[in-house]
Amino acid sequence: MTTEFRFGIIGCGVISRTHAEEINNIKGAKLVAVADVVEDCAKSVGQAYGVDWYSDYLDLLKREDIDIVNILTPSGLRANIAIEAARHGKHVIAEKPIDVTYEKATAMIETCREAGVKLAVISQHRFDASTVKVKRAIEDGQFGHMVLGECSVNWYRTQGYYDSGAWRGTWAMDGGGALMNQSIHTIDLLQYLVGPVESVFAHTATLAHERIEVEDVAVATVKFKSGALGTIVGTTSAYPGLSSRLEIFGTAGSAVIEHDRLTHLFLKSAEQEGRSTNLAANDFDTPDPTTVFGYAHRLQIEDMMNAIREGREPLVNGEEGLKPLEIILAIYESARTGKEVKLPLKTVKAAQ
């Protein structure tokens, strides 16, 4: 088994430099090439990191000295590129969302399996210390049974943000708006911690931006298979940009994660003399390296390397990456039809 994994990056937008930096921070990892259809972008990133660059990603995939490709293109292009990468024998790390349609995402998963390559979908916040601590407490039964989960992402994006790329704010390439692009990580943590979603009922709207096809405000109610209830709120219209917040409530515990930090954790089993104790108080005062932007990406890239070495699935494989996409597509379908939508979605109508 190789002691060094060689990486290629396809898609040289803003997030590409985070991936490049974290690859270079990992022992046994090496970035060797990048590609982007916009030649200036490929050249800029390639020269910044002293690696080869291409304007055609197929030229990168033809190289025999690349083991893993990180696909960081606009969302609607990821499945097609991942399928081609799998056919070239490359393991795949795809940014979120896995793609923008259920059909393309499942085709991507199936092709990687048939080709015998690993597929990981970026969901770096599952690796945050806050998430790990709450997940462990839930699995240990310290929360009792779940009753309520709420997530909100009240962020702000200027009109200039959407105008900066022709693909932004489109169904075909962005796949959606405030939910698909900004809120997907928090939605993923909601289902990861509270459990599988049974159904959603939702409303979406475009209220604060022009020249975009997708929503900038969305609200949904959620029924979980466990019987718990929940809410999802996402917007890019909350000037000047407020918090992302996840609240989890069980019969014996509760937790709040805000801005990726665990701010509240109460467990009945930890009560002292009838008084509730915030078990997250010390955590909030102690620096958490996983909240430094990019660090959790590093942990997920390392997990992919270890999955290859150990012959196991990445912790966030294709099926796991499909889960938040499925929830968001169900929300869009509910908003479109005015009806409750049940999961899982075997097939789903593309958003219009």
TORKOL-4160 file (C-alpha; in steps of 0.2 Angstrom, whole numbers, padded with zeros to 4 digits, m for minus):
352
<pt num="1" X="0000" Y="0000" Z="0000"/>
<pt num="2" X="0006" Y="0017" Z="m0005"/>
<pt num="3" X="0014" Y="0028" Z="0009"/>
<pt num="4" X="0010" Y="0044" Z="0000"/>
<pt num="5" X="m0006" Y="0049" Z="m0008"/>
<pt num="6" X="m0005" Y="0060" Z="m0023"/>
<pt num="7" X="m0020" Y="0072" Z="m0025"/>
<pt num="8" X="m0027" Y="0082" Z="m0040"/>
<pt num="9" X="m0040" Y="0096" Z="m0038"/>
<pt num="10" X="m0053" Y="0099" Z="m0051"/>
<pt num="11" X="m0062" Y="0116" Z="m0049"/>
<pt num="12" X="m0051" Y="0131" Z="m0044"/>
<pt num="13" X="m0063" Y="0142" Z="m0035"/>
<pt num="14" X="m0062" Y="0150" Z="m0018"/>
<pt num="15" X="m0063" Y="0133" Z="m0008"/>
<pt num="16" X="m0049" Y="0125" Z="m0019"/>
<pt num="17" X="m0036" Y="0134" Z="m0009"/>
<pt num="18" X="m0043" Y="0127" Z="0008"/>
<pt num="19" X="m0041" Y="0110" Z="0000"/>
<pt num="20" X="m0024" Y="0113" Z="m0006"/>
<pt num="21" X="m0018" Y="0120" Z="0010"/>
<pt num="22" X="m0025" Y="0106" Z="0020"/>
<pt num="23" X="m0018" Y="0093" Z="0008"/>
<pt num="24" X="m0001" Y="0100" Z="0010"/>
<pt num="25" X="m0003" Y="0100" Z="0029"/>
<pt num="26" X="m0006" Y="0081" Z="0030"/>
<pt num="27" X="0009" Y="0070" Z="0031"/>
<pt num="28" X="0009" Y="0057" Z="0017"/>
<pt num="29" X="m0002" Y="0068" Z="0006"/>
<pt num="30" X="0005" Y="0078" Z="m0009"/>
<pt num="31" X="m0004" Y="0090" Z="m0021"/>
<pt num="32" X="0002" Y="0087" Z="m0039"/>
<pt num="33" X="m0010" Y="0095" Z="m0051"/>
<pt num="34" X="m0025" Y="0106" Z="m0053"/>
<pt num="35" X="m0038" Y="0109" Z="m0066"/>
<pt num="36" X="m0051" Y="0122" Z="m0071"/>
<pt num="37" X="m0061" Y="0126" Z="m0087"/>
<pt num="38" X="m0056" Y="0144" Z="m0083"/>
<pt num="39" X="m0038" Y="0144" Z="m0088"/>
<pt num="40" X="m0033" Y="0159" Z="m0077"/>
<pt num="41" X="m0040" Y="0151" Z="m0062"/>
<pt num="42" X="m0031" Y="0135" Z="m0065"/>
<pt num="43" X="m0015" Y="0144" Z="m0068"/>
<pt num="44" X="m0017" Y="0155" Z="m0053"/>
<pt num="45" X="m0019" Y="0140" Z="m0041"/>
<pt num="46" X="m0007" Y="0129" Z="m0049"/>
<pt num="47" X="0007" Y="0142" Z="m0048"/>
<pt num="48" X="0002" Y="0147" Z="m0030"/>
<pt num="49" X="0006" Y="0129" Z="m0025"/>
<pt num="50" X="0020" Y="0125" Z="m0037"/>
<pt num="51" X="0010" Y="0111" Z="m0046"/>
<pt num="52" X="0005" Y="0107" Z="m0064"/>
<pt num="53" X="m0012" Y="0115" Z="m0070"/>
<pt num="54" X="m0024" Y="0111" Z="m0084"/>
<pt num="55" X="m0039" Y="0119" Z="m0092"/>
<pt num="56" X="m0046" Y="0101" Z="m0096"/>
<pt num="57" X="m0049" Y="0090" Z="m0081"/>
<pt num="58" X="m0048" Y="0075" Z="m0093"/>
<pt num="59" X="m0029" Y="0079" Z="m0095"/>
<pt num="60" X="m0027" Y="0078" Z="m0076"/>
<pt num="61" X="m0037" Y="0062" Z="m0074"/>
<pt num="62" X="m0026" Y="0053" Z="m0087"/>
<pt num="63" X="m0011" Y="0055" Z="m0076"/>
<pt num="64" X="m0005" Y="0039" Z="m0067"/>
<pt num="65" X="0003" Y="0048" Z="m0053"/>
<pt num="66" X="m0014" Y="0054" Z="m0045"/>
<pt num="67" X="m0023" Y="0043" Z="m0032"/>
<pt num="68" X="m0037" Y="0055" Z="m0026"/>
<pt num="69" X="m0046" Y="0069" Z="m0035"/>
<pt num="70" X="m0055" Y="0083" Z="m0025"/>
<pt num="71" X="m0070" Y="0089" Z="m0035"/>
<pt num="72" X="m0074" Y="0107" Z="m0031"/>
<pt num="73" X="m0083" Y="0113" Z="m0046"/>
<pt num="74" X="m0101" Y="0120" Z="m0047"/>
<pt num="75" X="m0113" Y="0108" Z="m0039"/>
<pt num="76" X="m0122" Y="0103" Z="m0055"/>
<pt num="77" X="m0105" Y="0097" Z="m0063"/>
<pt num="78" X="m0099" Y="0085" Z="m0049"/>
<pt num="79" X="m0107" Y="0069" Z="m0053"/>
<pt num="80" X="m0102" Y="0069" Z="m0071"/>
<pt num="81" X="m0084" Y="0073" Z="m0067"/>
<pt num="82" X="m0084" Y="0060" Z="m0052"/>
<pt num="83" X="m0090" Y="0046" Z="m0064"/>
<pt num="84" X="m0076" Y="0050" Z="m0076"/>
<pt num="85" X="m0064" Y="0050" Z="m0062"/>
<pt num="86" X="m0070" Y="0033" Z="m0056"/>
<pt num="87" X="m0068" Y="0026" Z="m0073"/>
<pt num="88" X="m0050" Y="0032" Z="m0073"/>
<pt num="89" X="m0047" Y="0023" Z="m0056"/>
<pt num="90" X="m0046" Y="0038" Z="m0045"/>
<pt num="91" X="m0054" Y="0039" Z="m0028"/>
<pt num="92" X="m0065" Y="0054" Z="m0026"/>
<pt num="93" X="m0068" Y="0068" Z="m0013"/>
<pt num="94" X="m0083" Y="0079" Z="m0018"/>
<pt num="95" X="m0087" Y="0095" Z="m0010"/>
<pt num="96" X="m0105" Y="0097" Z="m0004"/>
<pt num="97" X="m0118" Y="0094" Z="m0010"/>
<pt num="98" X="m0114" Y="0078" Z="m0019"/>
<pt num="99" X="m0123" Y="0084" Z="m0034"/>
<pt num="100" X="m0140" Y="0093" Z="m0037"/>
<pt num="101" X="m0151" Y="0079" Z="m0042"/>
<pt num="102" X="m0155" Y="0062" Z="m0034"/>
<pt num="103" X="m0153" Y="0053" Z="m0051"/>
<pt num="104" X="m0135" Y="0060" Z="m0054"/>
<pt num="105" X="m0130" Y="0058" Z="m0036"/>
<pt num="106" X="m0135" Y="0039" Z="m0036"/>
<pt num="107" X="m0127" Y="0036" Z="m0053"/>
<pt num="108" X="m0111" Y="0044" Z="m0045"/>
<pt num="109" X="m0112" Y="0032" Z="m0030"/>
<pt num="110" X="m0115" Y="0017" Z="m0041"/>
<pt num="111" X="m0101" Y="0020" Z="m0053"/>
<pt num="112" X="m0088" Y="0023" Z="m0039"/>
<pt num="113" X="m0093" Y="0006" Z="m0032"/>
<pt num="114" X="m0093" Y="m0003" Z="m0048"/>
<pt num="115" X="m0076" Y="0004" Z="m0052"/>
<pt num="116" X="m0069" Y="m0001" Z="m0034"/>
<pt num="117" X="m0064" Y="0017" Z="m0029"/>
<pt num="118" X="m0069" Y="0026" Z="m0013"/>
<pt num="119" X="m0081" Y="0041" Z="m0013"/>
<pt num="120" X="m0081" Y="0054" Z="0001"/>
<pt num="121" X="m0093" Y="0069" Z="0002"/>
<pt num="122" X="m0087" Y="0084" Z="0011"/>
<pt num="123" X="m0096" Y="0086" Z="0028"/>
<pt num="124" X="m0082" Y="0092" Z="0038"/>
<pt num="125" X="m0093" Y="0098" Z="0053"/>
<pt num="126" X="m0096" Y="0079" Z="0057"/>
<pt num="127" X="m0078" Y="0080" Z="0062"/>
<pt num="128" X="m0079" Y="0095" Z="0074"/>
<pt num="129" X="m0076" Y="0091" Z="0092"/>
<pt num="130" X="m0093" Y="0098" Z="0096"/>
<pt num="131" X="m0102" Y="0086" Z="0085"/>
<pt num="132" X="m0092" Y="0071" Z="0090"/>
<pt num="133" X="m0096" Y="0075" Z="0109"/>
<pt num="134" X="m0114" Y="0076" Z="0106"/>
<pt num="135" X="m0115" Y="0061" Z="0095"/>
<pt num="136" X="m0106" Y="0051" Z="0108"/>
<pt num="137" X="m0118" Y="0056" Z="0121"/>
<pt num="138" X="m0133" Y="0052" Z="0111"/>
<pt num="139" X="m0126" Y="0035" Z="0106"/>
<pt num="140" X="m0122" Y="0031" Z="0124"/>
<pt num="141" X="m0141" Y="0035" Z="0128"/>
<pt num="142" X="m0138" Y="0050" Z="0138"/>
<pt num="143" X="m0150" Y="0060" Z="0129"/>
<pt num="144" X="m0165" Y="0048" Z="0132"/>
<pt num="145" X="m0176" Y="0048" Z="0116"/>
<pt num="146" X="m0176" Y="0062" Z="0105"/>
<pt num="147" X="m0190" Y="0074" Z="0105"/>
<pt num="148" X="m0185" Y="0090" Z="0095"/>
<pt num="149" X="m0172" Y="0096" Z="0083"/>
<pt num="150" X="m0170" Y="0113" Z="0077"/>
<pt num="151" X="m0158" Y="0121" Z="0065"/>
<pt num="152" X="m0156" Y="0138" Z="0058"/>
<pt num="153" X="m0143" Y="0146" Z="0046"/>
<pt num="154" X="m0147" Y="0165" Z="0046"/>
<pt num="155" X="m0133" Y="0171" Z="0034"/>
<pt num="156" X="m0131" Y="0186" Z="0022"/>
<pt num="157" X="m0126" Y="0186" Z="0004"/>
<pt num="158" X="m0125" Y="0202" Z="m0006"/>
<pt num="159" X="m0132" Y="0204" Z="m0023"/>
<pt num="160" X="m0114" Y="0205" Z="m0029"/>
<pt num="161" X="m0111" Y="0187" Z="m0023"/>
<pt num="162" X="m0124" Y="0180" Z="m0034"/>
<pt num="163" X="m0119" Y="0191" Z="m0049"/>
<pt num="164" X="m0101" Y="0185" Z="m0047"/>
<pt num="165" X="m0104" Y="0169" Z="m0057"/>
<pt num="166" X="m0117" Y="0165" Z="m0070"/>
<pt num="167" X="m0120" Y="0148" Z="m0061"/>
<pt num="168" X="m0124" Y="0155" Z="m0044"/>
<pt num="169" X="m0142" Y="0156" Z="m0040"/>
<pt num="170" X="m0147" Y="0144" Z="m0054"/>
<pt num="171" X="m0156" Y="0127" Z="m0052"/>
<pt num="172" X="m0145" Y="0119" Z="m0065"/>
<pt num="173" X="m0128" Y="0122" Z="m0057"/>
<pt num="174" X="m0131" Y="0128" Z="m0039"/>
<pt num="175" X="m0146" Y="0116" Z="m0036"/>
<pt num="176" X="m0154" Y="0128" Z="m0025"/>
<pt num="177" X="m0151" Y="0143" Z="m0014"/>
<pt num="178" X="m0150" Y="0146" Z="0005"/>
<pt num="179" X="m0153" Y="0128" Z="0009"/>
<pt num="180" X="m0143" Y="0119" Z="m0004"/>
<pt num="181" X="m0128" Y="0130" Z="m0004"/>
<pt num="182" X="m0127" Y="0138" Z="0013"/>
<pt num="183" X="m0137" Y="0127" Z="0025"/>
<pt num="184" X="m0133" Y="0110" Z="0019"/>
<pt num="185" X="m0120" Y="0106" Z="0033"/>
<pt num="186" X="m0131" Y="0111" Z="0047"/>
<pt num="187" X="m0146" Y="0101" Z="0039"/>
<pt num="188" X="m0134" Y="0086" Z="0038"/>
<pt num="189" X="m0129" Y="0088" Z="0057"/>
<pt num="190" X="m0148" Y="0089" Z="0061"/>
<pt num="191" X="m0151" Y="0072" Z="0053"/>
<pt num="192" X="m0135" Y="0065" Z="0059"/>
<pt num="193" X="m0138" Y="0068" Z="0077"/>
<pt num="194" X="m0157" Y="0067" Z="0078"/>
<pt num="195" X="m0159" Y="0053" Z="0066"/>
<pt num="196" X="m0167" Y="0049" Z="0049"/>
<pt num="197" X="m0181" Y="0060" Z="0042"/>
<pt num="198" X="m0198" Y="0053" Z="0039"/>
<pt num="199" X="m0206" Y="0068" Z="0030"/>
<pt num="200" X="m0205" Y="0087" Z="0028"/>
<pt num="201" X="m0218" Y="0101" Z="0024"/>
<pt num="202" X="m0210" Y="0118" Z="0018"/>
<pt num="203" X="m0211" Y="0135" Z="0011"/>
<pt num="204" X="m0198" Y="0144" Z="0001"/>
<pt num="205" X="m0197" Y="0161" Z="m0007"/>
<pt num="206" X="m0185" Y="0174" Z="m0015"/>
<pt num="207" X="m0187" Y="0190" Z="m0006"/>
<pt num="208" X="m0171" Y="0200" Z="m0005"/>
<pt num="209" X="m0161" Y="0196" Z="m0021"/>
<pt num="210" X="m0164" Y="0199" Z="m0040"/>
<pt num="211" X="m0159" Y="0189" Z="m0055"/>
<pt num="212" X="m0158" Y="0172" Z="m0046"/>
<pt num="213" X="m0169" Y="0157" Z="m0048"/>
<pt num="214" X="m0167" Y="0150" Z="m0031"/>
<pt num="215" X="m0173" Y="0153" Z="m0014"/>
<pt num="216" X="m0166" Y="0166" Z="m0002"/>
<pt num="217" X="m0178" Y="0161" Z="0012"/>
<pt num="218" X="m0184" Y="0144" Z="0017"/>
<pt num="219" X="m0193" Y="0136" Z="0032"/>
<pt num="220" X="m0198" Y="0118" Z="0035"/>
<pt num="221" X="m0206" Y="0107" Z="0048"/>
<pt num="222" X="m0199" Y="0090" Z="0050"/>
<pt num="223" X="m0205" Y="0073" Z="0056"/>
<pt num="224" X="m0191" Y="0061" Z="0061"/>
<pt num="225" X="m0193" Y="0042" Z="0060"/>
<pt num="226" X="m0190" Y="0041" Z="0079"/>
<pt num="227" X="m0206" Y="0052" Z="0082"/>
<pt num="228" X="m0196" Y="0068" Z="0086"/>
<pt num="229" X="m0201" Y="0084" Z="0077"/>
<pt num="230" X="m0190" Y="0098" Z="0070"/>
<pt num="231" X="m0188" Y="0114" Z="0061"/>
<pt num="232" X="m0176" Y="0120" Z="0047"/>
<pt num="233" X="m0174" Y="0138" Z="0043"/>
<pt num="234" X="m0161" Y="0145" Z="0031"/>
<pt num="235" X="m0159" Y="0162" Z="0023"/>
<pt num="236" X="m0146" Y="0172" Z="0014"/>
<pt num="237" X="m0155" Y="0188" Z="0018"/>
<pt num="238" X="m0151" Y="0191" Z="0037"/>
<pt num="239" X="m0141" Y="0207" Z="0036"/>
<pt num="240" X="m0127" Y="0208" Z="0041"/>
<pt num="241" X="m0126" Y="0189" Z="0043"/>
<pt num="242" X="m0130" Y="0181" Z="0060"/>
<pt num="243" X="m0127" Y="0163" Z="0066"/>
<pt num="244" X="m0129" Y="0145" Z="0061"/>
<pt num="245" X="m0137" Y="0136" Z="0076"/>
<pt num="246" X="m0142" Y="0118" Z="0080"/>
<pt num="247" X="m0152" Y="0114" Z="0095"/>
<pt num="248" X="m0155" Y="0095" Z="0100"/>
<pt num="249" X="m0167" Y="0090" Z="0114"/>
<pt num="250" X="m0170" Y="0073" Z="0121"/>
<pt num="251" X="m0180" Y="0067" Z="0136"/>
<pt num="252" X="m0164" Y="0067" Z="0146"/>
<pt num="253" X="m0153" Y="0080" Z="0138"/>
<pt num="254" X="m0151" Y="0095" Z="0127"/>
<pt num="255" X="m0137" Y="0103" Z="0117"/>
<pt num="256" X="m0134" Y="0119" Z="0107"/>
<pt num="257" X="m0120" Y="0121" Z="0094"/>
<pt num="258" X="m0118" Y="0138" Z="0088"/>
<pt num="259" X="m0105" Y="0144" Z="0075"/>
<pt num="260" X="m0098" Y="0126" Z="0076"/>
<pt num="261" X="m0095" Y="0128" Z="0095"/>
<pt num="262" X="m0104" Y="0118" Z="0108"/>
<pt num="263" X="m0111" Y="0131" Z="0119"/>
<pt num="264" X="m0124" Y="0121" Z="0129"/>
<pt num="265" X="m0124" Y="0103" Z="0135"/>
<pt num="266" X="m0136" Y="0097" Z="0149"/>
<pt num="267" X="m0138" Y="0079" Z="0154"/>
<pt num="268" X="m0149" Y="0073" Z="0168"/>
<pt num="269" X="m0136" Y="0060" Z="0172"/>
<pt num="270" X="m0124" Y="0074" Z="0177"/>
<pt num="271" X="m0135" Y="0084" Z="0188"/>
<pt num="272" X="m0128" Y="0088" Z="0205"/>
<pt num="273" X="m0139" Y="0091" Z="0220"/>
<pt num="274" X="m0154" Y="0094" Z="0209"/>
<pt num="275" X="m0145" Y="0108" Z="0199"/>
<pt num="276" X="m0142" Y="0107" Z="0180"/>
<pt num="277" X="m0124" Y="0109" Z="0175"/>
<pt num="278" X="m0119" Y="0116" Z="0158"/>
<pt num="279" X="m0106" Y="0103" Z="0153"/>
<pt num="280" X="m0100" Y="0113" Z="0138"/>
<pt num="281" X="m0095" Y="0128" Z="0149"/>
<pt num="282" X="m0077" Y="0122" Z="0149"/>
<pt num="283" X="m0077" Y="0118" Z="0131"/>
<pt num="284" X="m0083" Y="0135" Z="0126"/>
<pt num="285" X="m0068" Y="0143" Z="0135"/>
<pt num="286" X="m0055" Y="0131" Z="0128"/>
<pt num="287" X="m0048" Y="0133" Z="0110"/>
<pt num="288" X="m0055" Y="0120" Z="0098"/>
<pt num="289" X="m0044" Y="0117" Z="0083"/>
<pt num="290" X="m0058" Y="0110" Z="0073"/>
<pt num="291" X="m0067" Y="0127" Z="0073"/>
<pt num="292" X="m0052" Y="0134" Z="0063"/>
<pt num="293" X="m0058" Y="0136" Z="0045"/>
<pt num="294" X="m0050" Y="0122" Z="0035"/>
<pt num="295" X="m0045" Y="0111" Z="0050"/>
<pt num="296" X="m0060" Y="0099" Z="0049"/>
<pt num="297" X="m0057" Y="0098" Z="0030"/>
<pt num="298" X="m0040" Y="0091" Z="0034"/>
<pt num="299" X="m0048" Y="0078" Z="0046"/>
<pt num="300" X="m0060" Y="0072" Z="0032"/>
<pt num="301" X="m0046" Y="0071" Z="0019"/>
<pt num="302" X="m0036" Y="0061" Z="0032"/>
<pt num="303" X="m0051" Y="0050" Z="0034"/>
<pt num="304" X="m0051" Y="0046" Z="0016"/>
<pt num="305" X="m0033" Y="0041" Z="0016"/>
<pt num="306" X="m0036" Y="0030" Z="0031"/>
<pt num="307" X="m0051" Y="0022" Z="0022"/>
<pt num="308" X="m0040" Y="0017" Z="0007"/>
<pt num="309" X="m0026" Y="0010" Z="0018"/>
<pt num="310" X="m0039" Y="0000" Z="0029"/>
<pt num="311" X="m0050" Y="m0006" Z="0016"/>
<pt num="312" X="m0066" Y="0002" Z="0023"/>
<pt num="313" X="m0078" Y="0015" Z="0019"/>
<pt num="314" X="m0075" Y="0034" Z="0022"/>
<pt num="315" X="m0085" Y="0040" Z="0037"/>
<pt num="316" X="m0095" Y="0051" Z="0025"/>
<pt num="317" X="m0097" Y="0040" Z="0010"/>
<pt num="318" X="m0108" Y="0043" Z="m0005"/>
<pt num="319" X="m0124" Y="0036" Z="0004"/>
<pt num="320" X="m0121" Y="0048" Z="0019"/>
<pt num="321" X="m0118" Y="0062" Z="0007"/>
<pt num="322" X="m0135" Y="0058" Z="m0001"/>
<pt num="323" X="m0145" Y="0061" Z="0015"/>
<pt num="324" X="m0144" Y="0080" Z="0016"/>
<pt num="325" X="m0147" Y="0081" Z="m0002"/>
<pt num="326" X="m0162" Y="0071" Z="m0001"/>
<pt num="327" X="m0170" Y="0081" Z="0013"/>
<pt num="328" X="m0167" Y="0097" Z="0004"/>
<pt num="329" X="m0174" Y="0090" Z="m0012"/>
<pt num="330" X="m0189" Y="0085" Z="m0002"/>
<pt num="331" X="m0191" Y="0102" Z="0005"/>
<pt num="332" X="m0191" Y="0110" Z="m0013"/>
<pt num="333" X="m0204" Y="0097" Z="m0018"/>
<pt num="334" X="m0215" Y="0102" Z="m0003"/>
<pt num="335" X="m0213" Y="0120" Z="m0007"/>
<pt num="336" X="m0218" Y="0117" Z="m0025"/>
<pt num="337" X="m0233" Y="0106" Z="m0022"/>
<pt num="338" X="m0239" Y="0113" Z="m0006"/>
<pt num="339" X="m0239" Y="0095" Z="0001"/>
<pt num="340" X="m0230" Y="0085" Z="0014"/>
<pt num="341" X="m0216" Y="0075" Z="0006"/>
<pt num="342" X="m0211" Y="0058" Z="0013"/>
<pt num="343" X="m0193" Y="0051" Z="0013"/>
<pt num="344" X="m0184" Y="0041" Z="0006"/>
<pt num="345" X="m0186" Y="0048" Z="m0012"/>
<pt num="346" X="m0184" Y="0034" Z="m0024"/>
<pt num="347" X="m0185" Y="0047" Z="m0038"/>
<pt num="348" X="m0187" Y="0066" Z="m0037"/>
<pt num="349" X="m0192" Y="0079" Z="m0049"/>
<pt num="350" X="m0179" Y="0091" Z="m0053"/>
<pt num="351" X="m0182" Y="0108" Z="m0045"/>
<pt num="352" X="m0188" Y="0121" Z="m0057"/>
